[in-house]
Amino acid sequence: MTSLDDRVQKWLSEQGYPLEMRVAQLLGAVGAGWDHGRVYRDPITEKVREIDLVGYFDPPYGRKHGLSVHVVFECKHTRDKPWVLFCSNPPYTPAGFVGATPGTERAVDALRLATEEHPSILEMNILRPKSLTGFNLVRTHTDNQDAAFHAMRGVSTSATSVAEEIGKYGHAVIYLAVIVVDTPLFECTLPTGQDETKLRRIGRGFLVYPSEPGSRIPVHVVTADALPDFLQIVSTESMTLSNLVTPFLKESGRIKAVPGSREESQVEASP
C-alpha cells in the first residue's frame, strides 16, 4: 500500500465504523435485518441524532400482523480501555423489568396481558437480568466519562423516542437497547460485609439507566466477542415472545408505513 493508504487504514482502525459493520454482519448471520444511521429526535435537546445501528427481528408472518423485537445499538470502539459495569441487587421485580422495556403503546399493552397469561415471559434473557444489575458503566484509564455517559443516554433515549414515533403508525414493536464494546467488560460488586470490591470479567451484563425522573430503561451491555451468542438468544426469544404476545394485540386501525423507512417496504398493501 502507499503511504496514503497506510494513513487511511490507520485512521480507520481508530474509528468505530468497523465495529458497526461487524455488528451488521452478525445480525445478518442470525437472519435479522438492519439499518445503519437511522435518526431520531432527542426529546431533551430537540435535535435530530443518529443511531449507530438498528436490528430487526420481525415475525415471519409480517410486521403488520404480529409483535416485532427491534434492537437499538450503540457501538463503542475504545481500543485499549476496558469497561466496568458497577452492579448491585436488581431494582425491579421480573415484572418490573418487563414493564420498563421500551415499546410502542400497542406492543406494551399486549405484552402486559400476555405476561399475565404466560409467566414464562418473565424469565426471558432479553427482558431481565439473571442476577445482579448494573447501575453505572464507566470506561477505565480515563477521567473523561463522556463516552460512557453518551452511550447510556443515547441508546436509552433513542429506544424510547423511536418507540414513540413508530407507535403513531400502529406497529407493535418492543425495543431492546444494547451497548456493544470491543474491549473487555468487567463486573464490579461489593460482597456483603466486605470493604473490598470484586472484579469479574463478563461477556455481557444488564444495566438500568435513569432516562428521566422516576423512569429507568433496561440496557444490555455486550462485548463484541459475546455478541454472536447474544444475538442468537435474541433471535430465539424474540420469536417465542412474538408467538406469545401476538394473540393479545388489539387492532389499532389501518397500519400505515413510515414514509421512506424500512417499514414502508414491509407493510402489506391495503385492499
N, C-alpha and C positions, 0 to 999 in steps of 0.2 A: 504493500500500500504506500501511497505518497504521504508526505508529512501532513498534508491537509486531511487525508483520510484518517490518519492516526489521531489527529486532534479532534476530529468529529467523533470518532469511535470512543475516545477517552471522555469527551463531554457527554456522550450518550450513556456511558456506563455510570455516570454520576447522577443521572436523572431517573425519574420514576416510570418513564414510558415502557421500558422492557417488562417491568413488573405487571403493569396493566395488561400488556399483550399476553403475558403468561397466564394471567387470571382468565382472560377471554378464551384462550386455548383450552384451559381446564373446564370451563363452562361448556364448551362445545363437546368435550370428551364425555360428559355425562348427559348429553342430549339437550342442554338448555340453550336458549337464545340469549343475545346480549346486545347492548348499545354502549358505545363509547361516548363520553362527553354530553350526556343528557343534562338539561338545565332545569333549575327550579328557582322560585323566588324566595329569598330569605325573608321570613316573616318579621325579623327584628330590624334589619337594615333596609328592607325592601329592594335590595339589589338582586340582580339575576346572577346566580352562581352555577358552576359546573360540577356535575357528579363524575367521578372517575369512570365508573362502570356500573351498569345495572344488568343483572342476570334475570332471565325469565323462565320460571318453572310453571308452565301452563298445562292444564289438563288436556289429554288427547282429544276430548270431545269439544274443545274450543273455549276460549276465554269468555265468550258470551254466555255459555251455559253452566259454568262452574267456577269454583274458587281457584284462584291462582296464588302462587307464592313468588314474590319478586325480591331480589336481593340487591341492596344498595351497597356498593363497595367504595371504601376509601383506601387507596393503596399508598403505603408509606415506605419509601426507599431511604434507608438511613445508613448504609454502608456498615461501619464498624461499631455502631451504637445500639446495643440491645435495648429491650423494653422491659419494664417491670410493672406488673399488674398487682396493686395492693388489694388484698381480699379480706373479707370478714364474713360473718354469717349472712345468709340471704335476707334482704329487707322485706321480701314478699313471700306469701304462700305460693304454691304452684299455680293456683287460680289467679293470684295477683300478677304473676309474670305473664300469664296468657292474656289477662285483661290489659296489661301495659303495652302489648305488642302493637305497633302501628298498623293501621289498615283503613280501607275505605269504610264508610258507615255501614254499607250493606254487608261487607265481609265481617266486620266486628260483631254486628248483631247476630249473624248466623253462627259465628264461632262461639259466642256465649251460649246460644241454645244447644249447639252440638256438644259442647263440653258437659252440659248437664246430663245429656243422654249417653255420652261416651267419655267417661272419666279417663280413659287411656290417653286422651289428648294431653292431659296434664303432665304426662311422662315424656313427651317428645323432646328430644335434644335441641331442636330448633327453637323451642319456646321457653325453655327454662334451664338453669344450671343444675348440674347433678350434685354439687357440693357447695363450696364457697362461692361468693360473688364479689367481683371487683367493684371498688368504689372510686378508684383513681388509676390512671395509666400515665406513666412517665417514661421519657427516653433517658437512658443513662449517659454519664460522662459529659453532661452539659447543664448549664444553668438556665438555658433558654428552653422552656417547655411549650413554646408556641406550636410546634409541630404536633405534640400530643393533644393540646387543647383544641386546635383546629380540627384534628382528626375526629375527636369525640363529638365536638359540637357540630361539625359539618355533616357527619354521617347520620346523626340522630335528627338533625333539623331537616336534612334532605328527605329522609324516610317519611317523616310526618307531613312535610309540605307536598311531596308527590302524592301521598295517600289522599290528602285533602283535595288536590287538583283532579286526580283521576276519579275520585268519588263523584264528582259532578257529572260524569258521563255514565254512571250506573254500573261500573265494573265492581266486581267483588275480588279484592286483592289484599293479601296480608304482606307486609314488608318486613324483611329482616335487614338490620343494619350490621354491616361487617367491616371491620378494620383489618387489612392484610398487611403484615410486616415481613420484611425479608431478612431480618436479623433475629437472634434468639429472643424468646419471650420467657420471663421468669414470673412465677407466682410468689408474692411476699405475704407471709402471715405472721401473726404473733400468737404462738400457742398459749393456751390458758395457763395462768400462773407463772409465766416466764417473762423475762425482761429483754431477751434477745430475739430478734426476728428470724424467721426461717425462709430460705430461698429454695425454690424448686423449679427446674426448667420444665416448661409445658409446651405442648403444641398448639393448644387453643384454650381460651378462657372466656368468661362471661362477665360483662360489665353492665352496671346500670348508670346511666348518665342523666343528671338533673337538667332536662331540656328547658324547664321553666318552673317557677314556684309551684310546689305541690304535684309535679309530674316528673316521672323518670322513665327513660326509654331504654329497653334492653339492647345491648350492643355485644356482638361476638367479636373477639379478638383472635385472629388465627395467623400462624406463621405460614410462609409460602410453602414450606415443606409439608405441613399438615393439611394444606388446603385440598389436595385431591380426596383425602378421606372425608373431610368435612363436606365437600360438595356432593359426595356420594350419599352421605347421610341426608343432606338437604333434598336431593333428588328422590330418595326413597320415602322420606317422611312427608314431603310436600304432596306426593301422590296419595299417600294414605290420608293426610289431612283433607285434601280436596274431596276424596270419596266420602269421608265422614261428614264434612260440613256442607257440601253442595245440596243435599236434600233439604237443608234448613234455610236456603237462600230464598228471600222473598222477592217477587218480581218488583222491579223499580221502573217499569215503563220501558219504552224503547231504549235500547243501549246504543249510544252514539259513539263514534270514534273520535279520538283526539286528533284534530287536523295535523297532518304531517308527521304523525308518530307511528311507532310500530303497531299501536292499537288499530290505526286506520286500516292497515293491511290485513289484520287478523279478524276483525269483526265481520260477521256474515252480513250479506246484503239483506235489507228488509224486503219482505214480499210486496 
